[in-house]
């Protein structure tokens, strides 16, 4: 299992703040083969406060990762994935069955508690 302290995963109230290593772990857990440059681009694109870190809310204003969000990220990473493949990725980690990844489910992906 992935060590939360090793990833420097910070829980600030209800927000998850990730560094590049945690983003890379999460993206790989979702099935993306990301390189460091891809992760740095994601951090730059979604870091609203310019801190070099992103929170779950920075990544997604709805506080959930939907098929649409995952499709956009896949496209930005140059991944050619079908909606069925993306849906399967979401379904694998969607514990509450709402068709999206919420913050709790995202934490489970990062920590390997799935």
Residue pairs with C-beta under 8 A, 6 or more apart in sequence:
1 111
1 112
1 113
2 25
2 110
2 111
2 112
4 110
4 111
7 18
7 19
7 21
7 22
7 25
7 110
8 19
8 21
8 22
9 16
9 17
9 18
9 22
9 107
9 110
9 111
10 16
10 17
12 55
14 103
15 55
15 56
15 57
16 55
16 56
16 103
16 106
16 107
16 110
17 53
17 54
17 55
18 26
18 53
18 54
18 55
18 110
19 52
19 53
20 36
20 39
20 40
20 43
22 110
23 39
23 42
23 43
23 54
24 34
24 36
24 39
25 110
26 106
26 109
26 110
27 34
27 38
27 39
27 42
27 73
27 77
28 34
29 93
29 109
29 110
29 112
29 114
30 70
30 89
30 93
30 109
31 85
31 89
32 73
32 74
32 77
32 79
33 79
34 77
38 77
41 76
42 54
42 73
42 76
43 52
43 53
43 54
45 76
46 54
46 58
46 59
47 53
47 54
47 58
48 54
48 58
49 58
56 63
56 103
56 106
57 63
59 65
59 69
60 66
60 69
63 102
63 103
64 98
64 100
64 101
64 102
65 90
65 100
65 101
65 106
66 90
66 99
66 100
67 83
67 86
67 87
67 90
67 99
67 100
70 86
70 89
70 90
71 81
71 83
71 86
74 80
74 81
74 86
90 99
90 100
90 101
92 114
93 101
93 105
93 108
93 109
93 114
94 100
94 101
94 105
95 104
95 105
95 108
96 102
96 105
101 109
107 113
108 114
